[in-house]
Amino acid sequence: MKSRLRPGRVLAWLALAAFILITLFPFWWMVRTALTPAADIYTDNAGLLPRHPTLINFSRILGLVSEERARAAGGSGARIDFAGYLLNSVIYCGVIAVVQTLFCAMAGYAFARLRFPGRDLVFGIVIAALMVPPIFTLLPNFILVKDLGLINTMAGMVAPTVLMTPFAVFFLRQFFLSLPREVEEAAILDGSGPWGIFWRVALPMSRGPLITIGITTTVWAWKDYLWPLLVGRGEDNRLVTVALGVFLQQSPNTQPDWTGLMAASTLSVLPVLVLLILMGKRLVQSLNFTGNK
């Protein structure tokens, strides 16, 4: 019992608690601002809780109140199709997460188990791509998508990242290298080829790492802003992150609609937050398992 109450352990827990509070404070202040009436935004900023909490900011962002009532509540009159933009973000992230995870698994398994000329050279090029900042490929990708006529389409938005990312290929390759060869050899004796081994043996055994890549890919795609802003400027394909910037630009320059913006930002964070809460334990277990291997 004494070993559990050592000063070092207590200090470590206190430091961890302080770090968590510092990390979560901006998120909490965003929620607090979303629950604050627009009339109190500059006067009620001393406490951790709003003095007059209200849900009117969420209601007007979702279009549940009339424009007159929204203006009376302190809104600027700017409106966004939050439900439509949310659906676009779900489609965008879902397509990238599913297709990218599948193709990265194929590439990772090929680099780990298959033997072909130039395998190590190709894998080295893939790893070298990790050192290339994404901003360097932004302009070439934009020109390519424009030449293909995919501007303002969902296909053009997902095109640069839908097939693979170097980190996902490297991560899954390392896991496939740790799979016992005896299981694959047994599948070969049963008459399975490389394709059958991949689908019937490797994929079922790598469910944890696949979920890890899927979750991390979803989170990164959900918060993507610059590329969807350049390619998906039309309202039909606009994502939530881009819509928030448009909503802010539509507000008067003298008095931005901060409460409405924070309400929309809170709603945009909730889907990913729920995903991490539901799948966080499996994600941590998968990372620990992969690290132990």
N, C-alpha and C positions, 0 to 999 in steps of 0.2 A: 504493500500500500504506500509505503514511503517513496518507493521509486516512481510512483505515478504522480506524486506531488512535488517533484523536484523543481527548484526555481527555474531552471532552463525550460522545462516542459510548460510551466505556467506562462513564462514570457513568450514562448512560441505560440501558445493558444491565444494570448492577448494580441500578439502581432498579427496573427491570422484573422482574428475578429476585426481588428482595426482595418486591415486590408480589405476585408469583405464589405465593411461599412463604407469605406471610401469608394469602392467600386460601385456599390449599389446606390450611393447617394444621388448621382445625376439622374438615374432612372426614377428614383422616388420623387425628385424635384420636378421631373417631367409630369408624373402622374398628379402631383400636388397642383401644378399649374393648370393642368387639364380640368381639375375639379374646382378651380377658383373662378368666381364670376369675373367677367372682363372689367367691371367697374372697380374691383378690388385688386387688380393685378399689380398696381404700383404702390398701394397702401398696405396690403396684407401680405407682407413678405418677411415677417420676423419669425414666425413659428413654423414648426414642421408640419402642421395641419392647417388647412384653410379655415378661417372663421365662419364662412358661409358656404360650405361645400354644395355643389350643384352638378347635375348631369346634363345641363343645357348645352354645354360645349360639344359633348358627344352626340346629342340629338341633332344639332344643326349640321355637324359634319356628315352624319348619316342621312341628312335630308328628311328628318322626321318632323321638322317644324317649318312653318311658312317663312318666307324671306323677311316679312315684316317683324315677326317675332325674333328671328335670328338677329336682325339689326338692333332690335330693342335690347337684346341680351349682350350687345357689344360687338357683334360680328361685323365684318366689313362688307358683307354681301357676296363675297367670293364663295363659290360652291365647287365641290369636286365629286365625281362619281366614284365614291370610295369603294362600293361593292364591286363595280366593274374593274377598277384598277387592282383591287385585291385578288380578283379572279385571274387577271393577267399575270400577277406576280406568282400565284400558285402554279399556273400552267408553265410559266418560265422556269421556275425552280424545279418543278416536278420533272419536266422533260430533261433538263440538264442533269439532275441528280440520278435519274434512272438510267438514261442512255450512257452518260459518262461513266458511271460505276460499272456498267456491263462491259463497255469497251476497254476500260482500264483493267478490269479483271482478265479479259482475254489477253491484253498485252502483257500484263504481269505474269500470267501463267506461261505464255510463250517464252518470255525472257528467263523464267525460272526452270522450266522443264524441257522445252523443245531445243533441239540443236540444229542450227542453220548457219550458213556462211554469213559472217559479219554481225553475228548476234551481239557480241560484246561491244563492237563499235557503235552499233545502233543504240544500244542501251546507254553507252557513254554520251551520245548526242542528246538523248532524252534527259539524262541527269544534268548535262550542261545547260539545258533550257531552264533549269531552276534558277540559274544566275542571271537570266534575262529579265529585266523589269518589264511588267506588263505595258507600261506607257510606251515602250519602244515598238511594240507590235500593234499599237492602237491605230495609227495612220495606215499601215499596210492592210490591216484587216478591214478598215472602213472603206478603202479604195476597192478592195476585192468585193466586199458586200455590195457596194454601189454599182460596180460593173456587172454584177450578177442580177441587178434589179431587185434586191431584197431589202431596200430601205423601207422603214415603216412596216415591216412584217415580223412575225414571231420567229420565222426561220432565220432571218438575218440577225436577230438578237441572240439566238442561241448558237449560231454557227461557230464562233471562235472557240467555245469551250465545251460543246456538246459531246465531242468524241473522246477527249482525254485531257488530263493535266499531268505534268511530269511527276508531281508529288504523289498522286494517287497510284500511278504506275509503279513508282519505287516502293511505296508502302505495301501494295498488294504483292509485288514480286518477293519482297522479304518474307511475307507470310507464307507464300506458296513454297518457298525454299525450305520452310520448317515442316511442311507436311511429310509424314512418313512415307517413304517410297514403297514399303511393303504393301500398303493399301492399293497403290496404283499398279503394282506388279500383279496383285490378285485380280484387279479389274482387267489387266491385259490377258491373263490366263482365261478369263471369262469371255474373251473375244472383243473387248472394247478397244477402240482406237483412241487417239489423242482427243478428238472431239467428244467422244463418249465419256472419257475419263474426266474431262473438264466439267461437263454438265452433271454427271452422276456422282462424281467423287469430290472433285476439288471445290466446286461451288457450295454444296451442302456443308462441307467441313469449314468453309470460310465465311459463314453467315455473320459472325461477329465483326470481322474487319470490313465486310461489305456494308454493314449497317453504319459502321464508323465513317467510312468514306461517304456514304449517302447523306448522313447527318451533316458532316462538315461541309460538303458540297452545297447542300441546301442552305445552310446558314450564310455561306459566302455569296451564293447567288442572290439570296433574299436582300442583302444589303448592297448589292451592286448598283451603281448610280451612273458613272460616266458613260459607259458603253450603251446602256439603255437610253440615256439622254440623247446620244448622237444618232442612234439607229431607230429608236422607237419614239419619235417625237409626236406621232399622230395619236389622237385620243383613243383609237381602237386598240392600240398595243401599248399604251402607257402603263408603266409600273407604278406601284405605290411610292417608291422612293422618288421617282421623277415627279409624280403628282404633288408631293409635299413641297417641292421647290416651286412648281407652278402656282400652287396655292399661296405661297408666301409672296411671289411676285405680283399676284393679283391684288394683294392687300395694299392699302394706301401707304405711301412711303413715310408719311408723318406718324402713323400709328399702326404698325403691323398687328395682325390678329394672332397674338402669341397664344392665347388660350385655345383657339381653334386649332392652331398648328400643333400644340402639345397634345390635344385630344386625338388628332389624326395620327401623330407619331406614336402615341400609346397604343392605339388600335393596330398600327402596323407592326408593332413589336410583339403583340400577343401571340400570333400564330407560331413564330419561332420559339417564343418562350414556352409555350405549351409543348411543343415538340421536344425541347431540351428537357423539360420536366418529366415527360413520359419516357423518353429514351436515354436520359442522362446516365442512369445506372448501368444500362447495357453498354453505353459508350465507354464508361470508365472500366468496366470489366473487360471489354475487348482490348482497350489499350494496355491494360495490365497483362492480359494473356499474351498479346503480341510482344510486349517488352520482355516477358519471362522467356519467350521462345528465343 
